[in-house]
Amino acid sequence: MEPSPHNDRAGVGRDRAPTDMLQPVTKVGLVLGGGGITGAAFHFGTLLSIQMATGWNPNDSEVLIGTSAGAFVGAMVRGNALNLESFTGTGDNADDIHSFLNDRLYTRGAPRGAIRWVRRGLLPAIRQPSLHAALGSPGMFRTDGLQSWVSDAVGPLADSWPTRATALVAYDLKNRTRVPFGTEAAPEATLKEAVAASSAVPFIYEPVRIGDRWYADGGLASGTSLDLIVAHPKPLDLVIVVAPFAATEPRQGGRMYEDMFDRVGRKALSSELAVLADHWPDTELVVLRPSDVVLNLARPNPMSAAAAIPTFLATLRSMHGQLARRSVWRVLKDHLGSESMVG
């Protein structure tokens, strides 16, 4: 977790009003990174912990950026569906919840798109080896269940777009660029389509077609895409980053690919934090990452439905300590406390 380098100056960038006047409303940015279904569990646990500790509703964020699992949770936030029932259904036991999650995560379909994969992923990767070998790969599952999940949770909003600034990041397979749906730089898409595109993990899900383009997991470009936030017309007072795939230390006994994903995530996030500091030097920052206990439950398979609830519960416990750290709690209390939310 990185409190802002300005954490020793309460309210940087905001003039303090006299005590007999109303405080200005804090403008908050919320950035939700990728991380599979266990990453979504980490998001739910983290955001609900902040809400319980401060009374702040994450949907009050001035700007929200979501990638992959973060795109799904971002849709829940904007649809005022950040609750346990949206995430687990109404099941009474672990088997019911596991079944609910599997039904929505894993809609089977015949693998398609082999020619697309050879042309856009495999052949370019043979000429120049890279992680992009996965681009356009056929998947065992479709994203239909994800789209239905969003529709069931947020209602009509799933077929439109939030009124508050929201960017859900996917990856354009043809142009090999990230596409932040919800911005002027992206084609029109519904909320459920954008969530599906942003969450289409290569080899697991088939790519998602929107218009005449195919899209895959936004994490192929960046696990967080925090730098997009500086496109907002005015600096924000606080940016909260929840980063399931940017752990600072390797998990003991973890598999090689776990540390690889984290190293890639840390590197991208570090460069994006530098962009934020350069453009908005007075903006305060809180970055929240999974603890060792959470990592042990969320890994090695972040797409394991069975690991989602244990990850969620462990996140609630870990956030009790993380949010209570003096440097972090001062920032949250200053910006998300009752006085800062008065209009």
C-alpha positions in Angstrom: 0.0 0.0 0.0 1.4 3.4 -0.9 -0.1 6.4 0.9 0.5 9.5 -1.1 3.8 11.3 -0.7 1.7 14.2 0.4 0.0 12.3 3.2 1.7 14.5 5.8 -0.3 17.5 4.6 -4.0 17.0 5.4 -6.3 18.4 2.7 -3.6 19.2 0.1 -5.1 20.9 -2.9 -8.2 22.1 -1.0 -8.6 25.3 0.8 -9.8 24.8 4.4 -13.1 26.5 5.1 -13.8 28.2 8.4 -15.4 25.8 11.0 -18.7 27.6 10.7 -18.9 27.0 6.9 -19.6 23.8 5.0 -16.6 21.8 3.9 -16.0 21.3 0.1 -17.1 18.0 -1.3 -14.1 15.7 -1.9 -13.7 14.5 -5.5 -12.6 10.8 -5.5 -11.3 8.6 -8.2 -11.7 4.8 -7.9 -9.5 2.5 -9.9 -10.3 -1.3 -9.8 -7.7 -3.7 -11.3 -8.0 -7.1 -12.8 -7.6 -10.4 -10.9 -10.2 -13.0 -11.8 -13.1 -14.0 -9.6 -10.9 -14.0 -6.5 -9.9 -10.5 -7.6 -13.5 -9.6 -7.7 -13.9 -11.0 -4.2 -11.0 -8.8 -3.1 -12.7 -5.8 -4.6 -16.0 -6.5 -2.8 -14.3 -7.1 0.5 -12.2 -4.0 0.2 -14.9 -1.6 -1.0 -17.4 -2.8 1.6 -14.8 -2.4 4.3 -14.2 1.2 3.3 -17.9 1.8 3.2 -18.5 0.3 6.6 -15.5 2.2 8.1 -16.3 5.7 6.6 -19.9 5.7 5.5 -18.7 6.6 1.9 -20.6 5.1 -1.0 -18.1 4.0 -3.8 -20.8 5.0 -6.3 -20.1 8.6 -5.3 -16.7 8.4 -7.1 -16.3 11.2 -9.5 -14.5 8.8 -11.9 -14.3 5.0 -11.9 -11.9 3.0 -14.0 -12.3 -0.8 -14.1 -10.3 -3.5 -15.8 -11.4 -7.2 -16.1 -12.6 -8.2 -12.6 -12.5 -4.5 -11.8 -14.8 -3.8 -14.8 -17.4 -6.3 -13.4 -17.2 -4.8 -9.9 -17.3 -1.3 -11.3 -20.6 -2.2 -13.0 -21.9 -3.4 -9.6 -20.7 -0.1 -8.0 -22.4 2.1 -10.6 -25.5 0.0 -10.4 -25.7 0.4 -6.6 -25.4 -3.4 -6.4 -22.3 -3.6 -4.3 -23.7 -6.1 -1.9 -23.1 -9.8 -1.0 -26.3 -11.0 -2.7 -25.1 -9.6 -6.1 -21.9 -11.5 -5.7 -23.0 -14.8 -4.2 -26.7 -15.1 -5.1 -29.2 -16.1 -2.4 -27.7 -19.6 -1.7 -27.7 -20.8 1.9 -24.5 -22.8 1.8 -21.1 -23.1 0.1 -22.4 -25.5 -2.6 -25.2 -23.1 -3.6 -22.8 -20.2 -3.8 -20.3 -22.3 -5.8 -23.0 -23.3 -8.2 -24.2 -19.7 -8.6 -20.7 -18.5 -9.5 -19.9 -21.4 -11.8 -23.2 -20.9 -13.7 -22.3 -17.2 -14.4 -18.6 -17.6 -15.0 -18.5 -20.7 -17.2 -21.0 -20.8 -20.0 -19.7 -23.5 -22.3 -19.5 -23.1 -26.0 -17.6 -24.9 -28.8 -14.2 -23.3 -29.2 -14.2 -20.9 -32.1 -11.8 -18.5 -33.8 -8.8 -20.7 -34.5 -8.0 -18.8 -37.7 -8.3 -15.5 -35.9 -5.9 -16.7 -33.2 -3.3 -17.9 -35.8 -3.4 -14.6 -37.7 -3.5 -12.1 -34.8 -1.8 -14.0 -32.0 0.2 -17.0 -32.9 2.0 -16.0 -36.1 3.0 -12.5 -34.8 4.3 -14.1 -31.6 6.4 -16.5 -33.6 8.0 -13.6 -35.4 8.4 -11.6 -32.2 7.9 -13.7 -29.1 5.6 -12.1 -26.5 2.7 -12.6 -24.2 0.5 -11.6 -27.2 0.6 -15.2 -28.4 -2.7 -15.5 -26.5 -4.4 -12.8 -28.6 -7.7 -14.0 -30.1 -7.2 -17.5 -28.8 -10.3 -19.8 -28.8 -11.9 -20.1 -25.4 -13.8 -23.0 -23.8 -16.3 -20.5 -22.4 -18.5 -17.6 -23.6 -19.1 -14.4 -21.6 -22.9 -14.8 -21.9 -23.1 -15.7 -18.2 -21.2 -12.6 -17.2 -23.5 -10.4 -19.2 -26.6 -12.0 -17.6 -25.0 -11.6 -14.2 -24.6 -7.8 -14.8 -28.2 -7.6 -16.1 -29.6 -9.4 -13.1 -27.7 -7.3 -10.7 -28.1 -3.7 -12.1 -31.2 -4.0 -14.2 -31.8 -1.6 -17.1 -28.4 0.1 -16.6 -26.8 -3.0 -18.1 -28.1 -2.0 -21.5 -27.0 1.6 -21.2 -24.2 3.4 -19.5 -23.7 5.1 -16.1 -24.2 8.9 -15.9 -21.1 9.3 -13.8 -17.7 9.1 -15.5 -16.9 5.4 -16.0 -14.3 3.8 -18.1 -14.1 0.0 -18.5 -10.9 -1.1 -20.3 -10.7 -3.9 -22.9 -8.1 -4.8 -25.5 -8.6 -4.4 -29.3 -7.2 -7.5 -30.9 -6.7 -6.0 -34.4 -5.1 -2.7 -33.4 -3.4 -4.1 -30.3 -4.4 -1.2 -28.2 -6.4 -0.7 -25.0 -9.9 0.6 -25.4 -11.6 2.5 -22.5 -15.3 2.0 -23.1 -17.3 4.9 -21.8 -14.9 7.5 -23.2 -14.9 9.5 -26.5 -11.9 7.4 -27.6 -14.0 4.2 -27.7 -16.9 2.9 -29.8 -20.3 2.8 -28.1 -21.1 -0.3 -26.0 -23.5 -1.2 -23.3 -22.3 -1.7 -19.8 -22.8 -5.5 -19.9 -20.9 -5.7 -23.3 -18.0 -3.7 -21.9 -17.8 -5.9 -18.8 -17.7 -9.0 -21.0 -15.1 -7.6 -23.3 -12.9 -6.4 -20.5 -13.1 -9.8 -18.7 -12.5 -12.0 -21.7 -9.4 -13.8 -20.4 -7.5 -15.4 -23.3 -7.7 -19.3 -23.5 -10.6 -19.2 -21.0 -13.1 -17.0 -22.8 -13.6 -16.4 -26.5 -13.1 -12.8 -27.5 -16.1 -10.5 -27.4 -17.3 -8.8 -30.6 -18.6 -5.2 -30.3 -19.4 -3.6 -33.6 -16.9 -4.8 -36.2 -14.1 -5.4 -33.7 -13.0 -8.2 -31.4 -11.9 -7.5 -27.8 -10.2 -9.4 -25.0 -9.2 -8.8 -21.4 -8.1 -5.2 -20.7 -5.3 -6.6 -18.5 -3.4 -7.4 -21.7 -2.5 -3.7 -21.7 -2.4 -2.9 -18.0 -3.8 -4.4 -14.9 -5.1 -1.1 -13.7 -4.9 1.6 -16.4 -4.6 4.2 -13.6 -3.0 6.8 -16.0 -6.4 7.2 -17.8 -7.7 9.1 -14.8 -5.6 12.2 -15.6 -7.9 12.8 -18.7 -10.5 14.1 -16.2 -10.8 17.8 -16.7 -9.8 18.7 -13.2 -7.5 17.1 -10.6 -9.2 14.9 -8.0 -8.6 15.2 -4.3 -8.2 11.5 -3.7 -7.6 8.4 -5.8 -8.1 4.9 -4.4 -6.5 2.1 -6.3 -7.5 -1.5 -5.6 -4.9 -3.8 -7.2 -5.4 -7.6 -6.8 -2.5 -8.4 -9.2 0.2 -6.1 -7.9 1.4 -7.8 -4.7 4.7 -6.4 -3.5 6.3 -9.7 -2.5 6.1 -13.2 -4.0 3.7 -15.6 -2.3 5.6 -18.2 -0.4 5.3 -21.5 -2.2 3.6 -19.7 -5.1 3.9 -20.8 -8.7 6.2 -19.1 -11.1 3.4 -17.5 -13.1 1.9 -15.9 -10.0 5.0 -13.8 -9.4 5.2 -13.0 -13.1 1.7 -11.6 -13.2 2.4 -9.5 -10.0 5.7 -8.2 -11.4 4.0 -7.1 -14.6 1.2 -5.6 -12.6 3.6 -3.8 -10.2 5.7 -2.4 -13.1 2.6 -1.0 -15.0 1.1 0.4 -11.8 4.4 2.0 -10.8 4.7 3.9 -14.2 1.0 4.9 -13.9 1.5 6.3 -10.4 4.4 8.4 -11.8 2.0 9.8 -14.4 -0.5 10.7 -11.7 2.1 12.3 -9.5 3.4 14.3 -12.5 0.0 15.6 -13.6 -1.8 15.9 -10.2 0.9 16.5 -7.6 -1.6 17.6 -4.9 -3.8 14.5 -5.3 -3.7 12.1 -2.4 -3.5 8.4 -3.0 -4.2 5.1 -1.3 -3.2 1.8 -3.0 -4.7 -1.4 -1.5 -3.2 -4.8 -2.3 -4.0 -8.3 -1.1 -2.2 -9.4 2.1 -0.2 -12.7 2.3 -3.2 -14.5 3.8 -5.5 -13.3 1.0 -3.0 -14.2 -1.6 -2.7 -17.8 -0.3 -6.5 -18.2 -0.7 -6.9 -16.3 -4.0 -4.0 -18.1 -5.7 -2.9 -20.2 -7.6 -6.1 -20.2 -9.6 -7.7 -16.7 -9.6 -10.6 -18.1 -11.6 -11.6 -20.6 -8.9 -15.2 -20.1 -7.8 -14.5 -22.2 -4.7 -11.9 -19.7 -3.6 -14.1 -16.6 -4.0 -15.8 -16.6 -0.6 -12.8 -17.5 1.5 -10.9 -14.7 -0.3 -13.8 -12.3 0.4 -13.8 -13.2 4.1 -10.0 -13.0 4.4 -10.1 -9.6 2.7 -12.6 -8.2 5.3 -10.3 -9.4 8.1 -7.1 -8.0 6.4 -8.7 -4.6 5.6 -9.5 -4.1 9.3 -5.7 -3.7 9.8 -4.8 -2.1 6.5 -7.4 0.7 6.8 -6.5 1.3 10.4 -2.9 2.3 9.6 -2.4 5.8 10.7 -1.2 7.1 7.3 -4.1 5.5 5.5 -6.9 6.2 8.0 -6.0 9.9 8.1 -6.4 10.2 4.4 -9.7 8.2 4.3 -11.1 10.1 7.3 -10.1 13.5 5.8 -11.7 12.8 2.4 -14.4 10.2 3.1 -15.6 11.3 6.5 -19.0 12.9 7.1 -17.7 16.5 6.9 -15.9 15.9 3.6 -19.1 14.5 2.1 -21.3 17.5 2.9 -22.5 19.3 -0.2 
